[in-house]
């Protein structure tokens, strides 16, 4: 089972600002839509179907995002996501947006999700089956501070590019 999931998307005109850059708020939509598709395809977990069957879904508790390079109108980007931390009542996902050949980082995002029971309207705990899935796909990272992870990622990218030269 893949742990780092990747999806290509085309940046659409209607999502861009007058400079032809992807609007800041639209990054979150691209990231969330890609993650939703990725987990449905790779883990056979359709979040809407799961919600209908169990009453459990996830709400966004927080986002931390850094915009590095603009994504531009009609550009194909690669969106990568991975589960970096989980518990009974939390998921933390790291997502990156790259240019199509993964040589230019556009943005990095940490997003925290909390399981939520739509019937009781309260936070909930993950089932044993979900905990097993999370255990099998988690890619733990050492860095616990977003800004440090961002700097580490940029440094690794620079090192990789210099090695290719």
Secondary structure, DSSP 8 states (H G I E B T S, - for coil): --SSEEEEEE--GGGB-TTSBB-HHHHHHHHHHHHHHHHHHHH---HHHHHHHHSEEEEEEEEEEEE-S--BTT-EEEEEEEEEEEETTEEEEEEEEEETTSSSEEEEEEEEEEEEETTTTEE----HHHHHHHHHH----S--SHHHHHHHHHHHHHHHHHHH-
